[in-house]
């Protein structure tokens, strides 16, 4: 199960975070990120036509992206932990270092910790 992918938060995520089949938690940190000419509009689910329009808008924006180096202290690093708590600490450290870590990734891990998962 992944907590964050590169495409999370409209392609802003600098981390890919997941739990592997061996039970460990992995975080891969990007070396570069996308820069878009404008914000991605949300998908409009009000009708099939609006959904198609907003999807196509997003695709046009995605095609215009630039790729720039992050130049952070953890570019390209991989982190492996045995517990969710350790992974939350790493994600907060990465966020403090300037990486975009989706809030939903931290929240999901913290919710699982609160439910008693190791």
Residue pairs with C-beta under 8 A, 6 or more apart in sequence:
1 18
1 19
2 16
2 17
2 18
3 17
3 18
3 19
3 104
3 105
3 108
3 109
4 13
4 15
4 16
4 17
4 101
4 102
4 104
4 105
5 13
5 16
6 13
6 16
6 30
7 13
8 102
8 104
8 105
9 100
9 102
10 39
10 40
11 34
11 36
11 40
11 62
11 65
12 33
12 34
12 100
12 102
13 30
13 100
13 101
13 102
14 29
14 30
14 33
14 70
14 72
14 94
14 99
14 100
14 101
15 27
15 28
15 29
15 30
15 91
15 94
15 99
15 100
15 101
15 102
15 105
16 26
16 27
16 28
16 30
17 25
17 26
17 27
17 28
17 87
17 91
17 105
18 25
18 26
19 25
19 26
20 26
23 82
24 80
24 81
24 82
25 80
25 81
25 82
25 83
25 84
25 86
25 87
26 78
26 79
26 80
27 78
27 79
27 80
27 81
27 87
27 90
27 91
27 94
28 78
29 72
29 74
29 75
29 76
29 77
29 78
29 79
29 94
29 99
30 70
30 75
30 76
30 99
31 69
31 70
31 75
31 76
32 67
32 68
32 69
32 70
33 67
33 68
33 70
33 100
34 65
34 66
34 67
35 65
35 66
35 67
35 68
36 61
36 62
36 64
36 65
37 61
37 64
38 61
40 58
40 61
40 62
41 54
41 57
41 58
42 54
43 51
43 54
43 55
43 58
44 50
44 51
44 53
44 54
45 51
69 75
70 98
70 99
72 97
72 98
72 99
73 97
74 94
74 97
74 99
79 87
79 90
81 87
81 90
82 118
83 118
84 109
84 110
84 112
84 113
84 117
84 118
85 113
87 109
88 106
88 109
88 110
88 113
91 101
91 105
91 106
91 109
92 101
92 106
94 101
95 101
